[in-house]
Amino acid sequence: MCTTCGCGTGQTRINGKAIPRHTPSRSQSGKPMRYQLLTHDHAQPRTPDPDPRLAPDTLHSGSGIAGTHAPGLSQARMVKIERDILSKNNHYADGNRRNLSAQGIFSLNLVSSPGSGKTTLLVRTINALQGKQPLAVIEGDQQTDNDAARIRATGATALQINTGKGCHLDAHMIDQAIAQLKLPRNSLLLIENVGNLVCPASFDLGETHKVVILSVTEGEDKPLKYPDMFRAADLMLLNKCDLLPYLSFDVDLALEYAHRINPTLPVIQLSATTGAGMPQWLDWIAAGCRQATANEQGMEQHIEQTPHHLG
């Protein structure tokens, strides 16, 4: 069981079928590999000292070298466990990245808190790309397949991963999902992660880019509250902008906070409901797909031009 969030105790399912998470599995090289989700935590980049700006009566339970606290575990033990878990995850992520790149597949990991409008954004995106771009969706959720059903209603292929008590997708799950999807070359792969702004920041899935979605119905200070997610993101989408006339949300302040954490983070303001700002988002995806295709063709050309010597 995860020392911080409880993940790892539930049963993971892909399209309703249980998959083992504590048994040997294949590695990207095809050799057996034991992938165990042991007791672990998702400690973020170390914050050994309490923030002096916080009130003196604030409890700093994340002030150790592990950046978190768990009853019965020392800070050193938690750091070792985290490194072991993330090392195994990164092995799969590296393999996923190589496989996707070799096929010219542009992959996006969409992350946000619950209710930000990720699924609505995906539906709008898919409808706009129908017939123009081969694509598939991997849906991450703890229990239901409601979001996958919404995606399939568009005619797109969607594979559901239920994580049980797990609060994020990991690279091993994506490895198995990709094997089932059998994506055509030069596809767009959209991954909707479990609604959570904490743990998904630590888990590389092998995606091309991590896209963080912030809704104007949330607080402007989300980037400061969850800095690791905004630091890890390559793009921020500010969603539900059609509601701004009815809210006290300060857009400039939200952008200031986001750029305080990640100064080079590009931002697209949009509304998945009305379609405002969607062309800029779609152009960004199209540019990424073109680059993925160009990279794949460059790899193929390099292989063809490489001399082959018979031993």
Order of alpha helices (4+ residues) and beta strands (2+ residues): beta-beta-beta-beta-alpha-beta-alpha-beta-alpha-beta-alpha-beta-beta-alpha-alpha-beta-alpha-beta-alpha
